[in-house]
């Protein structure tokens, strides 16, 4: 049976990028704030953030006022960047040679496996191409309902009135 499942780290990575994409520019978000908001263990969060840093999507800022910031503008970070940062660039599906057990007497199985692997490889290319067309900025704009989404300081207590006014404005069609 062939299955494809994206790890939860991709969703956590997307959430981290959303926080950093809406963070006021002069203040890195502290890891404990991210961990608290995502309700995840700090050790697992560090693994996810490390992958985002290595991929060049997030900067790590050291010091008392340190934390994390986006390494690029939100319109330069694509969903494929996120997926590749967390999942890596290995093939989604690698066949195990099971067709050979059906047709052990001929080359039919290896020919069929080659055709099938090519189909899966092409599907992966199209999948990543589609994800490459969508940026973090696009997702934030569509989610919030405006290209001029407000910046938040996630290091401070969250202003519930800000979220309520945003929800009301979206409901009324202002965004």
N, C-alpha and C positions, 0 to 999 in steps of 0.2 A: 504494500500500500504506500502510495506517495502522498505526503502531506507537506504543506508549506505553512508555517506559523511564524509570525514575527514576534520576537521576544518583547516582554513588557518594558524592557529598557528603551525601546523606540518610543513608546508612549511617554515614558518618563522624560526622555530626551526632548520630545516635542513640548512637554509641559515646561521644562527648564528653559527652552528657547523662547517660549511664549512669555514667561516671566521676565527674562532678560530683554526681550524685544519691547516690553512695555515699561521697563525700568527707566527712571530718570537717568540721563547720561552720565552725570558726574558721580554717581554712587554705585559701586559694585554691590551685588546682592550676596549676602553672607550665606555660606553653605548651610548653616543651621536654620536659617529662614526657609531656604528651599526645601530642606529635609522636613521641616515642620509642616509647610504648606502641602507637600506631597504625601505626608504621613508615611514616610519610608525611612528605613534605617540609614544613618549617616554613612556607614561603610559601603552599602550598596550604591547609594547616591554618588559617593566619591568615584566608584568604578564607572558609572555612567558619565559623570562630568569629565573624568579623565579621558574617556573616548572622544568626547566633544572637543576637548582641548587639543588632543593629538591630531584630530581632523581639521583643526584650524577654525572651528566654528565658535569657540568660546575662549576668552582670555582668563587666566588666573591672576589675580592681583593680590600680592602679599602685603602684610602689615596689619596694623590695628583696624584700619578702615578697608581692609581687603575683602575679597570675595570674587565674584565672577561677573564678567560683562560679555556682550557679544563681541566676537573678533572681527565681524563684518557687519555691514548694514543689513537690516532685515530683508531688504529686497535683493540681496546677494546670496542669501542662504536658501537652498532649495530642499524640498522634501527628500529628494534622492541623496543630497549631502548628509542629511540626518540618518537615513536608512543605512547608507554605506558606513557612516561613522560608528554606528552601533552594531550592525550585523556583519560588516566587512564586505569584501567584493567576491566572495566565493560563489560558485554556481548555486542557484537555488535548488536545483535537482541534478544529482549525479546518479546515473543508472548503475545498477549492481551486476548486470550480466544475467539476469534471470531469464531473458528470452533464449539464451543458449541452452537452457535445460529443456525447452520445448522442441527445439530443432537442433539437437547435437550433431546430427549427421551432415549438416550443410553450412554454408556461409550465410544462409538466410537470416539467422538470428543477429549476426554482427552487422549485416546491412540494415536490418530493421532497427537495431539499437542506435546506429549512427543517425538514421532518419529521425527517430524519436528524440535523441539528444539534441539534434539541430533544431527541432521544433521548440523544445524547452529553452534552449539558448536564445532563440529568436524572441520567444515570449518574455524572457528576462530582459532583453534589450529594450523591448517595447514598454515594458513595465517601468523600467528605470527612466526611459525617455519621457514617459508621461509624468512621473514624479519630478523630473528635472524642470518641468515647465511651471511648477507651482512653488512660489516662494513663501517664506515665513511672513513677509509683509502682506502678501495676498490673503493668507489665512487670517492674519490679525484684522485686516480691513474688513473681510467678509464676516468674521465672527462678531466684531464690534459694530460694524455697520457704517464705518466712515474711514476715509483715508487719513483723517487727522485725529487718530485715536490719542487719548490723553495718556500722559506718562504717570507712572505710579512709583512711589518709593516703597518698595516691598520690605525694606529694612525697618520701616515704621509701622505702627498698627494700621491695619487696612481701614480706610474710610468707607464705611458701609453706605453712607449717603452718596458717595461717588458712584458706586455700583448701582444703587437704586435709581439715581437720576439717569444713568446710562440705560438701564433697562426700560425706564419710562419713555425716554427719548426714542429708543428703538421701536417700542410698541406703537408710539404715535407716528412713526415713519419719518422722524427727523434725521435719522442716520441711515 
